[in-house]
């Protein structure tokens, strides 16, 4: 089964996988930025993309799953906003262009993939003065994928580990690098507390003499 087929199968397990609400840290970290062009990586069912578009951003949103993208397009239509949804396996292809915001919210997979390579490509797509926002898990929480072909133990990097691995150089400044708790509804419907990480980086604009 290809990665695309695996994600389509995951989304077909339920009528809705996610809450339909934008990620809390996205709203917190981006809410005061002037809207511009935004790229939402791994957009899932579209809640972040719809929120961004509703707040004036011109949004390109990508996901590996065609099932998720169809749901995302329905969400955008119901909200009365325009989002450019595209299907990409980010390990193989990446959208063209430069963006004032590139958001990667929980870009994880239960099989091996080069997350840092994708995030370096994400950084390359940030325009001068723009922001790269990366939200990640620090553990599996209650949604662990155990066993099965291609499934393996995942290392969840700390913010400092991720910043070191990206190795973006002096052209970037770190705005946020924190580990924090988050409330989430578990698979049994109960609210649980899990630990996530936020990395927010700004690409420095060139200085003028």
Backbone bond lengths (Angstrom), bond angles and torsions (degrees), N, CA, C in turn:
res aa  C-N    CA-C-N  psi(-1)  N-CA   C-N-CA  omega(-1)  CA-C   N-CA-C  phi
1 X - - - 1.462 - - 1.532 109.51 -
2 X 1.311 117.37 130.70 1.456 121.32 178.79 1.525 110.08 -72.50
3 X 1.336 116.47 165.91 1.458 120.25 176.69 1.527 110.60 -61.05
4 X 1.324 116.85 -39.79 1.467 120.60 178.66 1.528 110.73 -60.51
5 X 1.332 116.08 -45.90 1.465 120.40 179.69 1.525 111.37 -65.32
6 X 1.340 116.48 -37.23 1.469 120.22 179.47 1.529 110.93 -63.39
7 X 1.323 117.01 -42.85 1.466 119.46 179.43 1.524 111.59 -71.22
8 X 1.325 117.07 -37.48 1.474 118.58 175.48 1.527 110.21 -59.65
9 X 1.327 115.98 -42.94 1.467 120.25 179.32 1.522 110.84 -63.55
10 X 1.329 116.58 -39.61 1.470 120.19 178.32 1.526 110.48 -61.14
11 X 1.320 117.64 -44.93 1.462 119.98 -178.36 1.525 112.00 -70.45
12 X 1.307 117.49 -27.56 1.470 119.60 179.10 1.532 112.08 -74.64
13 X 1.333 117.81 -11.62 1.458 120.09 -179.61 1.530 111.82 -63.35
14 X 1.337 117.62 -29.08 1.457 122.36 -178.28 1.525 109.10 -141.22
15 X 1.333 115.82 157.62 1.460 120.04 177.19 1.515 111.77 -67.29
16 X 1.324 116.51 -30.67 1.463 121.72 173.89 1.515 107.72 -144.69
17 X 1.351 115.73 128.27 1.459 120.46 -179.95 1.526 110.66 -87.39
18 X 1.336 116.77 -43.59 1.455 121.70 -173.53 1.525 110.89 -105.39
19 X 1.334 116.39 176.20 1.464 121.51 -170.71 1.523 113.46 -74.11
20 X 1.324 117.82 -23.13 1.462 120.57 -172.21 1.511 113.16 88.76
21 X 1.336 117.41 -3.08 1.464 122.30 177.85 1.527 110.22 -101.71
22 X 1.334 118.12 150.35 1.465 119.44 177.71 1.518 110.60 -66.71
23 X 1.334 115.82 152.93 1.455 120.00 177.90 1.529 110.40 -62.78
24 X 1.325 115.50 136.01 1.462 121.96 -173.51 1.518 111.00 -58.85
25 X 1.324 118.05 -43.53 1.462 120.51 -176.87 1.524 111.71 -69.58
26 X 1.322 117.47 -32.16 1.467 119.59 174.84 1.521 109.81 -59.91
27 X 1.306 116.38 -50.16 1.468 120.74 -179.69 1.520 110.54 -60.48
28 X 1.335 116.91 -42.96 1.455 121.76 -177.78 1.524 112.14 -67.10
29 X 1.322 116.99 -43.20 1.461 120.93 -173.06 1.531 113.24 -84.33
30 X 1.336 117.03 -25.37 1.464 120.40 -171.76 1.528 112.10 -109.31
31 X 1.331 117.04 -14.32 1.455 120.24 -171.77 1.515 115.25 -56.62
32 X 1.350 117.98 -26.56 1.463 119.70 -177.49 1.524 112.96 -99.76
33 X 1.330 118.81 5.95 1.463 121.35 178.87 1.524 110.19 -83.83
34 X 1.328 117.73 143.61 1.467 118.66 173.70 1.524 109.45 -67.88
35 X 1.332 118.06 136.54 1.465 119.27 -177.20 1.522 112.22 -67.93
36 X 1.310 114.39 146.21 1.463 122.68 176.99 1.510 108.30 -152.48
37 X 1.323 116.80 -137.87 1.457 121.11 176.78 1.521 109.51 -91.56
38 X 1.333 116.60 132.18 1.465 121.40 -178.26 1.520 110.25 -126.36
39 X 1.324 115.17 143.53 1.456 122.97 174.37 1.517 107.96 -119.91
40 X 1.331 116.54 121.31 1.463 123.40 -179.79 1.525 108.04 -106.64
41 X 1.324 116.40 110.41 1.466 122.25 -176.95 1.520 110.02 -92.97
42 X 1.339 116.68 129.92 1.455 120.37 -177.42 1.515 110.42 66.39
43 X 1.333 115.80 54.22 1.465 121.09 -169.24 1.518 113.80 -72.87
44 X 1.337 118.57 -13.88 1.450 120.31 178.80 1.516 111.79 58.52
45 X 1.314 116.68 -130.98 1.463 121.99 -177.20 1.526 113.21 -86.10
46 X 1.337 116.48 8.02 1.448 120.29 163.86 1.511 118.52 94.36
47 X 1.323 119.78 6.83 1.464 120.31 -174.22 1.526 112.12 -61.84
48 X 1.338 117.94 -44.19 1.462 120.26 179.79 1.519 110.92 -65.53
49 X 1.328 116.68 -44.82 1.466 120.48 -178.84 1.518 111.18 -61.32
50 X 1.316 116.78 -42.06 1.462 120.83 179.39 1.528 110.33 -65.30
51 X 1.334 117.50 -41.94 1.468 120.41 178.14 1.524 110.61 -62.60
52 X 1.318 117.24 -44.80 1.464 120.45 179.34 1.525 110.50 -61.08
53 X 1.325 116.91 -47.49 1.462 120.33 -179.66 1.524 110.91 -61.94
54 X 1.312 116.92 -38.54 1.452 121.15 178.56 1.518 113.39 -66.89
55 X 1.339 116.27 -17.32 1.462 121.38 178.13 1.524 112.03 -106.95
56 X 1.318 115.92 21.80 1.455 120.29 169.57 1.511 116.75 95.50
57 X 1.332 118.20 -1.61 1.460 120.65 179.42 1.531 110.36 -78.05
58 X 1.326 116.19 147.04 1.465 122.88 171.32 1.533 106.38 -93.41
59 X 1.313 116.61 108.53 1.460 121.31 -162.32 1.525 111.92 -110.08
60 X 1.326 114.85 130.31 1.455 123.23 163.41 1.526 106.92 -107.90
61 X 1.315 116.98 127.67 1.463 120.93 -176.18 1.522 109.21 -128.80
62 X 1.321 116.50 132.46 1.462 120.41 -175.25 1.518 110.53 -127.42
63 X 1.317 114.54 150.88 1.455 120.75 175.27 1.525 108.02 -154.24
64 X 1.318 115.37 159.16 1.460 121.58 178.61 1.526 111.88 -79.89
65 X 1.325 117.33 -20.89 1.468 121.93 -172.32 1.524 111.48 -100.85
66 X 1.314 116.11 121.47 1.451 120.35 173.21 1.511 112.67 -65.56
67 X 1.336 117.27 -32.79 1.469 121.36 177.37 1.523 109.58 -62.66
68 X 1.334 116.84 -47.04 1.458 120.70 179.19 1.521 110.98 -62.60
69 X 1.319 117.72 -41.18 1.456 120.91 -177.61 1.524 111.73 -65.77
70 X 1.316 117.58 -36.27 1.468 119.32 176.75 1.531 110.52 -64.10
71 X 1.309 116.78 -41.60 1.467 120.11 177.11 1.528 110.53 -65.28
72 X 1.328 116.36 -39.49 1.457 120.17 179.25 1.521 110.98 -63.09
73 X 1.325 117.07 -42.71 1.464 120.52 178.99 1.523 110.85 -63.46
74 X 1.324 117.35 -38.22 1.469 121.02 176.85 1.529 110.48 -64.76
75 X 1.334 117.39 -39.91 1.452 121.89 178.17 1.523 110.36 -62.49
76 X 1.339 116.67 -45.32 1.466 120.57 -179.95 1.523 111.00 -63.31
77 X 1.329 116.49 -42.31 1.467 120.04 179.51 1.521 111.01 -62.71
78 X 1.334 116.18 -42.14 1.461 119.98 179.66 1.525 111.66 -65.48
79 X 1.337 116.39 -31.45 1.462 120.87 -179.76 1.523 112.04 -84.86
80 X 1.327 117.59 -9.28 1.454 121.19 179.10 1.514 114.13 74.32
81 X 1.351 117.18 29.95 1.465 120.68 179.69 1.528 109.49 -121.04
82 X 1.327 114.77 161.38 1.461 121.71 -179.68 1.517 109.96 -108.03
83 X 1.311 116.47 125.76 1.459 123.19 176.36 1.530 107.77 -133.85
84 X 1.316 116.47 136.75 1.462 121.87 176.25 1.526 107.79 -88.39
85 X 1.341 116.53 96.59 1.463 121.43 179.95 1.524 109.77 -88.75
86 X 1.336 116.22 134.32 1.456 121.80 -179.87 1.527 109.55 -137.34
87 X 1.329 115.31 146.30 1.466 119.42 177.59 1.519 109.60 -96.39
88 X 1.323 115.31 121.31 1.462 122.28 177.28 1.521 109.34 -138.60
89 X 1.321 116.27 136.64 1.454 121.75 160.30 1.517 105.34 -89.48
90 X 1.318 117.61 102.81 1.454 121.37 -169.62 1.525 113.15 -64.80
91 X 1.311 117.07 -16.33 1.463 119.43 173.85 1.520 111.47 -71.32
92 X 1.349 116.46 -16.11 1.463 120.62 -176.15 1.527 112.95 -120.31
93 X 1.325 118.13 -39.69 1.462 121.35 -177.53 1.514 109.83 -134.12
94 X 1.335 114.78 155.95 1.459 120.05 -176.36 1.518 108.02 -143.43
95 X 1.334 118.21 140.36 1.471 119.92 -178.89 1.525 112.07 -64.66
96 X 1.328 115.83 146.31 1.456 121.49 178.70 1.527 110.55 -79.63
97 X 1.317 115.31 163.22 1.457 121.11 171.79 1.516 113.36 108.34
98 X 1.338 114.84 171.38 1.455 122.94 175.07 1.519 109.42 -113.94
99 X 1.325 115.93 149.38 1.460 121.02 -172.49 1.524 110.04 -137.66
100 X 1.331 115.02 146.23 1.459 120.62 176.93 1.527 111.56 -76.08
101 X 1.312 115.77 -22.18 1.466 122.06 176.03 1.517 108.59 -141.22
102 X 1.320 115.87 128.63 1.459 121.34 167.83 1.521 106.81 -118.64
103 X 1.318 115.93 120.99 1.456 122.31 -176.48 1.523 110.04 -114.53
104 X 1.319 115.75 126.07 1.469 122.17 175.51 1.523 107.08 -122.79
105 X 1.321 116.31 97.47 1.455 122.32 -176.31 1.527 109.77 -100.22
106 X 1.328 116.02 109.22 1.469 122.21 176.58 1.535 111.63 57.63
107 X 1.315 114.35 53.16 1.466 120.50 178.99 1.526 108.08 -83.44
108 X 1.334 115.12 80.65 1.458 122.23 -178.70 1.529 109.39 -126.17
109 X 1.324 114.92 162.65 1.459 121.07 177.09 1.519 106.99 -148.15
110 X 1.348 116.70 149.80 1.470 119.24 -177.14 1.526 112.30 -83.42
111 X 1.332 118.57 -2.97 1.460 122.12 173.93 1.530 108.46 -116.82
112 X 1.303 116.09 170.89 1.464 120.56 -176.88 1.529 111.07 -65.40
113 X 1.324 116.63 132.94 1.459 121.63 168.90 1.526 108.04 -158.17
114 X 1.338 116.21 158.65 1.456 121.42 -172.98 1.527 108.87 -89.55
115 X 1.326 115.98 82.40 1.466 121.26 -177.19 1.523 110.96 -62.17
116 X 1.343 117.44 -42.28 1.452 119.79 -177.63 1.527 111.43 -63.72
117 X 1.321 118.03 -36.06 1.465 120.64 177.68 1.524 110.42 -61.92
118 X 1.334 116.35 -44.28 1.466 120.32 178.26 1.517 110.49 -63.17
119 X 1.322 117.56 -41.56 1.459 120.29 -178.57 1.527 111.64 -70.26
120 X 1.325 118.22 -30.36 1.466 119.50 173.69 1.521 110.45 -67.53
121 X 1.333 117.76 -37.54 1.459 120.46 174.49 1.525 110.01 -65.81
122 X 1.319 116.68 -36.65 1.460 120.21 175.88 1.520 110.36 -61.11
123 X 1.319 117.26 -43.62 1.460 120.96 179.16 1.523 111.01 -62.23
124 X 1.330 116.02 -39.29 1.466 119.70 -179.86 1.523 112.03 -64.72
125 X 1.328 117.02 -21.59 1.465 121.48 -179.43 1.523 113.06 -87.90
126 X 1.330 117.96 -2.57 1.465 121.53 -179.79 1.521 109.02 -83.68
127 X 1.302 116.53 129.31 1.457 121.30 178.87 1.529 109.93 -74.37
128 X 1.347 118.41 157.60 1.469 120.31 176.77 1.526 110.95 -55.17
129 X 1.321 115.43 131.49 1.455 121.67 -175.81 1.518 114.11 86.64
130 X 1.326 116.36 -7.11 1.461 121.09 -177.76 1.511 113.09 -85.68
131 X 1.329 115.04 176.24 1.468 122.67 -171.46 1.519 111.04 -122.67
132 X 1.319 115.37 138.55 1.457 123.66 169.60 1.520 107.21 -110.04
133 X 1.331 116.65 120.11 1.464 122.09 -179.71 1.515 109.07 -116.02
134 X 1.333 115.93 121.68 1.465 122.07 -177.54 1.522 108.33 -123.06
135 X 1.304 115.53 119.17 1.465 121.13 175.34 1.519 107.86 -111.70
136 X 1.328 116.73 131.78 1.453 120.22 -177.95 1.515 112.20 -138.76
137 X 1.322 115.32 161.95 1.456 121.00 173.35 1.520 109.78 -84.75
138 X 1.329 115.87 154.58 1.452 121.79 171.60 1.525 111.34 -106.71
139 X 1.327 117.19 -3.15 1.462 121.85 177.51 1.529 108.16 -161.35
140 X 1.313 116.26 173.48 1.455 121.31 -179.67 1.528 112.65 -73.51
141 X 1.320 117.05 -22.09 1.449 118.53 -172.30 1.521 110.47 61.18
142 X 1.333 117.46 -150.49 1.466 120.32 -177.91 1.526 113.47 -87.93
143 X 1.340 117.22 8.43 1.464 120.43 -172.34 1.520 111.67 -112.18
144 X 1.307 117.12 37.65 1.457 122.53 -175.22 1.527 111.11 -67.62
145 X 1.329 115.68 138.19 1.467 122.11 171.87 1.526 107.21 -102.65
146 X 1.302 117.28 105.95 1.465 121.45 -177.36 1.520 110.65 -103.40
147 X 1.347 114.31 140.69 1.454 119.93 171.52 1.513 112.93 68.11
148 X 1.317 114.98 -176.25 1.451 120.40 178.17 1.515 111.49 87.86
149 X 1.306 114.84 153.42 1.453 120.97 -178.20 1.524 109.98 -61.90
150 X 1.323 116.76 132.12 1.449 121.97 177.99 1.511 115.10 83.41
151 X 1.318 118.56 -5.78 1.457 120.86 179.21 1.529 108.72 -89.08
152 X 1.339 116.08 139.85 1.447 119.58 -177.74 1.516 109.84 -152.44
153 X 1.317 114.82 168.55 1.455 120.03 177.49 1.525 109.74 -68.66
154 X 1.332 117.14 134.83 1.454 122.49 -176.98 1.514 109.00 -107.46
155 X 1.328 116.29 136.35 1.457 120.85 171.71 1.523 108.50 -92.11
156 X 1.322 116.24 125.97 1.450 121.88 178.30 1.532 107.49 -101.54
157 X 1.332 118.56 107.09 1.467 120.01 -173.90 1.516 112.89 -72.15
158 X 1.327 116.14 149.07 1.449 121.51 170.75 1.532 108.60 -71.40
159 X 1.325 118.18 164.54 1.470 119.00 175.51 1.523 113.13 -54.43
160 X 1.327 117.74 -44.19 1.462 119.97 -179.53 1.525 110.93 -64.47
161 X 1.319 117.28 -41.09 1.469 120.00 177.63 1.526 111.30 -61.68
162 X 1.329 116.19 -41.49 1.454 119.60 -179.54 1.525 111.55 -66.53
163 X 1.320 116.97 -44.97 1.465 120.28 179.59 1.527 110.40 -61.18
164 X 1.331 117.18 -41.10 1.465 120.82 177.41 1.520 111.22 -63.71
165 X 1.345 117.07 -42.89 1.459 120.89 -178.55 1.530 111.87 -65.97
166 X 1.335 117.15 -35.92 1.464 119.78 179.88 1.529 111.20 -69.36
167 X 1.319 117.87 -33.80 1.471 122.45 173.66 1.528 110.89 50.06
168 X 1.332 116.30 56.39 1.460 120.79 -174.05 1.527 113.68 -83.35
169 X 1.316 117.77 -14.21 1.458 119.59 175.26 1.513 113.63 88.36
170 X 1.340 114.72 -170.82 1.457 121.57 -172.76 1.520 113.61 -76.43
171 X 1.305 117.46 -7.49 1.455 120.20 -179.31 1.516 113.81 -79.47
172 X 1.321 116.87 7.76 1.460 121.25 -178.07 1.520 109.89 -130.11
173 X 1.339 115.68 150.89 1.458 120.69 172.16 1.521 109.46 -123.29
174 X 1.318 115.36 143.55 1.460 121.78 -179.92 1.524 108.35 -88.79
175 X 1.321 116.05 119.78 1.465 121.52 178.36 1.522 112.01 -96.11
176 X 1.334 116.38 -36.94 1.463 121.85 -179.83 1.519 108.77 -144.10
177 X 1.313 117.29 135.41 1.465 122.36 174.07 1.524 106.78 -151.69
178 X 1.326 116.49 89.00 1.464 120.53 -172.16 1.523 111.14 -138.05
179 X 1.320 114.44 155.10 1.460 123.74 168.19 1.525 106.66 -108.49
180 X 1.329 117.01 135.90 1.460 119.53 -173.61 1.527 110.39 -149.29
181 X 1.325 117.56 155.53 1.467 120.89 175.18 1.525 110.47 -80.42
182 X 1.324 115.86 157.73 1.461 120.98 176.14 1.523 108.68 -148.18
183 X 1.319 116.58 138.78 1.452 121.84 175.25 1.528 109.35 -84.10
184 X 1.320 116.60 135.38 1.458 121.38 179.61 1.519 109.44 -146.81
185 X 1.319 115.81 145.26 1.458 120.28 176.36 1.523 108.80 -78.32
186 X 1.307 117.02 125.75 1.447 122.10 179.86 1.515 112.59 -80.37
187 X 1.333 117.08 176.03 1.460 120.71 -177.73 1.523 113.82 -64.13
188 X 1.345 117.53 -20.00 1.468 120.97 177.80 1.529 112.08 -92.69
189 X 1.349 116.73 2.16 1.453 120.84 178.14 1.518 115.02 93.42
190 X 1.340 117.64 -10.64 1.458 121.16 179.38 1.528 110.17 -81.45
191 X 1.325 116.99 149.26 1.456 121.62 175.56 1.521 109.15 -79.40
192 X 1.310 115.71 132.56 1.462 121.53 179.33 1.529 108.04 -127.92
193 X 1.316 116.14 159.47 1.454 121.40 175.17 1.509 108.85 -106.64
194 X 1.338 116.31 127.65 1.453 120.69 175.95 1.513 108.99 -127.50
195 X 1.319 116.57 173.08 1.458 121.60 -174.48 1.526 109.94 -113.77
196 X 1.322 115.86 128.67 1.460 122.92 -179.96 1.524 109.59 -124.21
197 X 1.319 115.70 174.74 1.463 121.20 177.22 1.517 109.69 -132.99
198 X 1.327 115.48 148.54 1.458 122.05 177.04 1.518 109.11 -126.41
199 X 1.337 115.49 128.34 1.463 122.13 172.73 1.524 107.18 -125.01
200 X 1.317 115.97 121.50 1.468 122.12 178.84 1.517 107.70 -124.32
201 X 1.324 115.69 120.16 1.453 122.37 -176.14 1.524 109.66 -123.97
202 X 1.326 116.39 143.45 1.464 120.31 174.83 1.523 109.28 -115.19
203 X 1.327 114.55 132.27 1.462 119.70 173.92 1.529 107.75 -79.26
204 X 1.317 116.82 123.51 1.460 120.95 -176.63 1.526 110.89 -66.56
205 X 1.311 114.86 135.43 1.460 119.62 174.82 1.522 108.86 -78.11
206 X 1.328 117.62 145.77 1.474 118.51 179.26 1.519 110.42 -64.21
207 X 1.311 114.77 142.32 1.460 120.17 179.07 1.517 110.09 -84.97
208 X 1.309 115.53 147.51 1.465 120.55 178.48 1.505 110.12 -107.50
209 X 1.293 115.54 143.64 1.476 120.58 -178.11 1.525 110.19 -72.11
